C-alpha cells in the first residue's frame, strides 16, 4: 500500500464523468403484485421545471406500447417511502445530478390489454418489442428536448433584440448622430432635402389666400 500515491489516481472513477451527457438512468426490476410495465421516478414539485420533464419520457413510452401503463407510475420524494433512500435511482440521482432516474418495473403477471381489458401474459417477443419501444422513446425524448431548447433560445434572442430596440427608442441607447459636414448627394446638386421640403409645405399652409378679380 503506497501512502504517497497521487490523489487523482485514488479518486472514484465516477467523479470524472460528465453528468450533463447522461440523459437517463434505468434500473430494471420485476414486480410481483401490480400488472403491466410502469416506472418509479423522482419527485419534483409542480412549480419546478423538472415536474413535466420527468413525466415526458414515460408518457412517450405509454403512447408507443400498450404494455406500459402511465397511470401506474409513481414519483416519490427522496424520503418516501422509507427504505428507498439507498435504492439505485435515488443514489445515482444524488451522485450524478441526473434528472431522469427511473426504476422500471415489469409485472410477473402480464399486462392489461387496452381493448379487452384482459390480462395478457408476457411472451419473449413482447419483451423484445418493448425494448425497442423504450429505445425509440429515449431517442424521441432527446429530439423533443433539443427542439424545445432551440425554440426557447430563439425566443430569448428575439426578446433581447426587442428590448435593445425599446431602450434606443426611449433614449436608453445611442443613435448615430447626423454629421452636419456630411451633405447628401441630393443637397450637393441643389435639390431640397427633407427638412427644406417640410419647411416649404409649412409656409404654403400659413400663407393667406389671395383672390384676383
SVG drawing of the C-alpha trace seen along z (x, -y; Angstrom):
<svg xmlns="http://www.w3.org/2000/svg" viewBox="-63 -92 68 108">
<polyline fill="none" stroke="black" stroke-width="0.4" points="0.0,0.0 1.5,-3.3 0.6,-6.1 2.2,-8.7 0.1,-7.8 -1.3,-10.6 -4.6,-11.8 -6.0,-11.9 -5.5,-8.1 -7.3,-7.4 -10.5,-9.3 -13.5,-7.3 -13.9,-6.9 -17.4,-8.3 -16.1,-11.8 -14.5,-12.1 -17.8,-11.5 -19.8,-14.4 -23.3,-14.1 -24.6,-16.5 -24.1,-13.9 -26.1,-11.2 -29.7,-11.5 -31.3,-8.9 -30.8,-6.0 -33.0,-2.9 -32.9,-0.3 -35.0,2.7 -36.9,4.9 -39.7,7.4 -42.8,6.7 -44.8,9.4 -48.2,7.7 -49.1,5.0 -49.7,5.6 -48.2,4.1 -44.9,2.2 -44.5,-1.1 -41.8,-3.2 -40.9,-4.7 -39.4,-8.1 -38.1,-11.1 -40.3,-13.7 -40.3,-17.4 -43.0,-20.0 -45.5,-21.3 -43.8,-24.7 -40.4,-23.1 -39.4,-22.9 -38.5,-19.3 -42.1,-18.3 -43.1,-17.8 -39.6,-16.8 -39.5,-13.6 -43.0,-12.7 -42.3,-13.2 -40.3,-10.0 -42.9,-7.7 -45.7,-9.4 -43.9,-8.9 -43.4,-5.3 -47.1,-4.8 -48.0,-6.1 -45.8,-3.5 -46.6,-0.4 -49.9,0.8 -47.7,2.9 -46.6,-0.3 -49.2,-1.9 -48.6,-5.5 -51.2,-5.8 -49.4,-3.1 -46.2,-5.3 -45.3,-6.9 -43.0,-9.8 -41.7,-9.6 -40.0,-12.0 -36.4,-11.0 -37.5,-10.4 -40.7,-8.4 -41.3,-5.5 -39.0,-4.6 -36.2,-2.2 -35.9,-3.6 -33.1,-6.1 -30.4,-3.7 -32.1,-2.4 -30.2,-2.7 -32.2,-5.5 -32.0,-7.7 -28.3,-7.1 -27.5,-7.8 -29.6,-10.9 -27.8,-12.3 -24.3,-11.5 -24.6,-12.5 -27.4,-15.1 -29.3,-13.3 -33.0,-14.3 -34.4,-11.2 -33.6,-8.4 -36.2,-5.6 -36.9,-2.2 -38.6,-0.2 -41.0,2.4 -42.2,5.3 -45.0,7.3 -44.7,11.1 -48.4,11.5 -48.6,9.7 -50.2,6.5 -53.7,5.2 -55.0,5.1 -56.4,1.7 -59.1,3.3 -60.4,6.2 -59.1,5.1 -58.0,8.7 -54.7,9.7 -52.2,10.9 -49.2,12.9 -45.8,11.6 -44.0,13.5 -40.4,13.2 -41.4,11.4 -43.4,8.9 -40.4,8.0 -38.2,7.7 -40.7,5.4 -40.9,3.3 -37.2,2.9 -37.4,1.4 -40.1,-0.9 -38.0,-2.0 -35.1,-2.8 -37.3,-4.8 -38.9,-6.7 -35.4,-7.7 -34.4,-8.9 -37.7,-10.8 -37.2,-12.4 -33.8,-13.7 -35.2,-15.1 -38.1,-16.8 -35.9,-18.4 -33.3,-19.5 -36.1,-21.2 -37.5,-22.8 -34.1,-24.2 -33.7,-25.8 -37.2,-27.3 -36.5,-28.8 -33.2,-30.2 -34.8,-31.8 -37.4,-33.4 -34.7,-34.7 -32.8,-36.2 -35.8,-37.9 -36.7,-39.3 -33.2,-40.6 -33.3,-42.3 -36.7,-43.8 -35.5,-45.1 -32.5,-46.7 -34.7,-48.5 -37.0,-49.7 -34.2,-51.1 -33.0,-53.0 -36.4,-54.5 -36.7,-55.8 -33.2,-57.2 -31.5,-54.4 -29.3,-53.6 -27.3,-55.6 -28.4,-56.6 -25.9,-57.5 -25.9,-61.3 -26.1,-63.3 -22.9,-64.9 -23.5,-68.4 -20.5,-68.1 -21.9,-65.1 -24.1,-66.5 -26.1,-64.1 -25.6,-64.0 -29.1,-65.5 -28.2,-68.5 -24.9,-68.9 -26.9,-69.1 -29.2,-71.8 -32.2,-69.6 -34.1,-70.4 -33.6,-67.9 -36.3,-66.6 -36.2,-69.5 -36.4,-72.0 -39.4,-70.3 -41.2,-70.2 -40.5,-73.9 -41.7,-74.8 -45.0,-73.0 -45.5,-74.7 -45.0,-78.2 -47.5,-77.4 -50.1,-76.3 -49.8,-79.5 -49.9,-82.0 -53.3,-83.8 -55.4,-83.1 -55.4,-85.9 -58.3,-86.5 -57.9,-88.2 -60.8,-89.8"/>
</svg>
